[in-house]
């Protein structure tokens, strides 16, 4: 190598260290022809091209380096990044997979592969790659954030929560990432941490700053509304005049959409349903992806339903379901087959003979056991949870899948569920209970002597696990007219990809409902547990009598605090389910018999539902 090329490479390195990438590129332009084959010169040039957004040029430079030094993983990694940013995603994947072969323990490579899959909306692969990056480098904050987002989209609530552990102490994030992080913290019931994240967000420079500032305001509106701080939300909304939003340039559609959605949400709160519908239609026109389209269409469906425009409301809901199927197709494509089972746990059944083989186990008494609130989603479980939480003897932890987590832990160590429940030893059962309570106390560190309320509707599919660990527990089954349940499910967005598929058509949803209750009924006959049936319609028509009955079932001397559940709910900072606004109001009749307005939509599935409608004592 000539001295001049050595000096040139050194000068380029010095310019790079001084933060002058343009000077690096200028120096490369002065290089003699021989420098075109010099590894050092090309390496500095490629980095400078990358950082100055000359991505296609950077890709060409790093491609030359991979030919010169095919065993250097860093060149393949940089090539993969450059190709992704220049739009050549196929070449990016090839390069990053090659880098991973050469350096399987390099967290940066897994991270970049995860970013590529996020861009391609290959969510499960993105989740896997990003979780690998975190496994290799647990303090890699960018990887943790993006892994949490991939888990969020995939419906992996446990993974999302694990990735965001300690997020309150992370450094300020660029505004785009701060918005994602705040939204996830909100879904985990951490609105204060979400608001801090937004307050610390780093705005971009130049013209992009104002649209991002408006998006942050819109997210604050959503956070305050979501935590039932409606007046604070309205004050924030004053910073987002509709005229200002509509005057934004064409490349600021995301800010325009976020702001208009904030207006629509508060219009719904104010019962200004026609205004909300108009706003949601505008947001729907602006939607650039399936998630935005689904959320806007569900909002529109709700606004139209409140105005009695039932045909149009149903059509809007179908737009939403089509968009959610688009999301599910990228996460659980196998569930889109007509004969798929979105709720496979419904097939896990313990029969009489298998139950007879269960070995006796020591068990907690009733006061040391949770109170489980179960039922098909949208059956009134959140309403009951807030009633119980209003009583000083109880504490609820919002909706958590900890019983399902115990099933997964059994399977992770090679045990079959539910078959191997029969052979659990006292030590095994104690360990599973310890895991459960450890998870609970992460959410409720001050649980103390309060009785836990574990409200998760589909815990009804895990009745064998519940009764194996807590055989003396109290279980409350929430019931509501099956057609009202299915209508409500059809009009609500669900985060779970499996539930997106389940709710995509009345027939699929009706079959899912029937399968869930078929399993439940078989288990009730086998286990004969102490279950209270809590009927939504009875609560609406005889609220105080039902509270007395509930208090008697739970052994309460005074159940009257539960009468003030709405006031209690208004004081809570976060309620995770779609009923977060409804449960701040007194009980009312509006949701009873709501399905009658959509009867023609349910006529085809009534043969599936009729056995359960009649069993539960409802009219068709």
FENBEL-V888924 format. One record per residue. N is the residue number from 1. NEAR is the number of other ideal C-beta (glycine too) atoms within 8 Angstrom. Layout:
# FENBEL-V888924
N:NEAR
N:NEAR
This chain:
# FENBEL-V888924
1:4
2:7
3:5
4:7
5:14
6:9
7:8
8:13
9:12
10:8
11:9
12:16
13:10
14:8
15:12
16:13
17:6
18:7
19:5
20:8
21:12
22:8
23:9
24:15
25:13
26:8
27:12
28:13
29:6
30:6
31:12
32:7
33:5
34:8
35:11
36:8
37:5
38:12
39:8
40:9
41:15
42:13
43:10
44:14
45:13
46:14
47:13
48:15
49:14
50:13
51:7
52:9
53:5
54:9
55:12
56:8
57:8
58:15
59:14
60:8
61:13
62:14
63:9
64:9
65:16
66:14
67:6
68:9
69:8
70:6
71:5
72:10
73:13
74:7
75:12
76:15
77:16
78:14
79:16
80:19
81:11
82:17
83:14
84:14
85:9
86:10
87:5
88:9
89:11
90:6
91:11
92:14
93:11
94:9
95:14
96:15
97:9
98:11
99:16
100:13
101:6
102:10
103:9
104:6
105:5
106:12
107:13
108:8
109:14
110:15
111:15
112:14
113:14
114:18
115:11
116:14
117:13
118:14
119:8
120:7
121:6
122:9
123:13
124:8
125:8
126:14
127:16
128:8
129:13
130:16
131:13
132:11
133:16
134:14
135:6
136:10
137:8
138:5
139:4
140:12
141:8
142:8
143:15
144:12
145:16
146:14
147:16
148:15
149:11
150:16
151:15
152:11
153:10
154:12
155:9
156:9
157:8
158:9
159:13
160:14
161:9
162:7
163:13
164:14
165:6
166:6
167:13
168:7
169:4
170:9
171:4
172:6
173:13
174:8
175:14
176:7
177:10
178:16
179:13
180:10
181:16
182:14
183:10
184:13
185:14
186:14
187:10
188:9
189:10
190:10
191:13
192:7
193:10
194:14
195:11
196:9
197:14
198:14
199:6
200:9
201:14
202:9
203:8
204:9
205:5
206:5
207:5
208:8
209:10
210:7
211:11
212:14
213:10
214:16
215:14
216:13
217:13
218:14
219:13
220:12
221:15
222:13
223:14
224:12
225:14
226:10
227:10
228:12
229:8
230:10
231:6
232:8
233:15
234:9
235:7
236:12
237:11
238:7
239:6
240:15
241:6
242:9
243:6
244:10
245:13
246:7
247:5
248:11
249:5
250:4
251:4
252:9
253:10
254:9
255:14
256:12
257:14
258:12
259:16
260:14
261:16
262:16
263:12
264:15
265:13
266:14
267:13
268:14
269:9
270:6
271:6
272:8
273:12
274:8
275:9
276:14
277:12
278:8
279:13
280:15
281:9
282:9
283:15
284:12
285:6
286:11
287:11
288:7
289:6
290:9
291:8
292:12
293:13
294:14
295:11
296:14
297:15
298:14
299:15
300:14
301:14
302:11
303:16
304:14
305:11
306:9
307:9
308:6
309:8
310:10
311:6
312:8
313:14
314:11
315:8
316:13
317:13
318:8
319:11
320:15
321:14
322:8
323:14
324:15
325:12
326:9
327:14
328:16
329:8
330:9
331:12
332:9
333:8
334:6
335:11
336:10
337:6
338:3
339:4
340:9
341:8
342:11
343:12
344:7
345:10
346:12
347:8
348:11
349:8
350:11
351:8
352:7
353:6
354:11
355:10
356:6
357:7
358:10
359:7
360:3
361:9
362:4
363:9
364:8
365:7
366:9
367:5
368:5
369:11
370:9
371:15
372:13
373:15
374:13
375:14
376:11
377:11
378:11
379:12
380:12
381:14
382:14
383:14
384:13
385:12
386:16
387:12
388:13
389:13
390:12
391:11
392:5
393:6
394:12
395:10
396:12
397:10
398:10
399:9
400:10
401:9
402:11
403:13
404:12
405:11
406:13
407:12
408:8
409:10
410:12
411:10
412:6
413:6
414:4
415:7
416:7
417:12
418:11
419:7
420:10
421:12
422:9
423:6
424:11
425:6
426:7
427:6
428:8
429:14
430:8
431:8
432:13
433:11
434:8
435:11
436:12
437:8
438:8
439:11
440:14
441:9
442:6
443:10
444:9
445:6
446:4
447:9
448:4
449:2
450:9
451:9
452:13
453:14
454:15
455:13
456:13
457:14
458:13
459:13
460:12
461:12
462:12
463:13
464:13
465:13
466:13
467:11
468:11
469:12
470:12
471:8
472:9
473:13
474:11
475:13
476:15
477:12
478:14
479:10
480:13
481:13
482:13
483:11
484:15
485:14
486:16
487:12
488:11
489:12
490:11
491:11
492:10
493:9
494:10
495:7
496:7
497:12
498:12
499:11
500:14
501:15
502:11
503:13
504:11
505:6
506:11
507:9
508:12
509:15
510:13
511:9
512:12
513:15
514:12
515:12
516:14
517:10
518:9
519:13
520:12
521:8
522:10
523:12
524:10
525:8
526:10
527:11
528:5
529:10
530:6
531:8
532:11
533:7
534:14
535:8
536:16
537:9
538:8
539:13
540:11
541:7
542:7
543:10
544:7
545:7
546:11
547:13
548:9
549:9
550:14
551:11
552:9
553:9
554:9
555:5
556:9
557:2
558:6
559:13
560:6
561:9
562:13
563:9
564:8
565:13
566:11
567:8
568:11
569:13
570:8
571:5
572:11
573:6
574:12
575:12
576:8
577:8
578:6
579:9
580:13
581:8
582:9
583:13
584:9
585:7
586:4
587:6
588:7
589:6
590:5
591:10
592:10
593:6
594:11
595:12
596:6
597:7
598:11
599:8
600:5
601:8
602:14
603:7
604:7
605:12
606:11
607:5
608:10
609:15
610:9
611:7
612:11
613:14
614:9
615:6
616:9
617:4
618:8
619:3
620:6
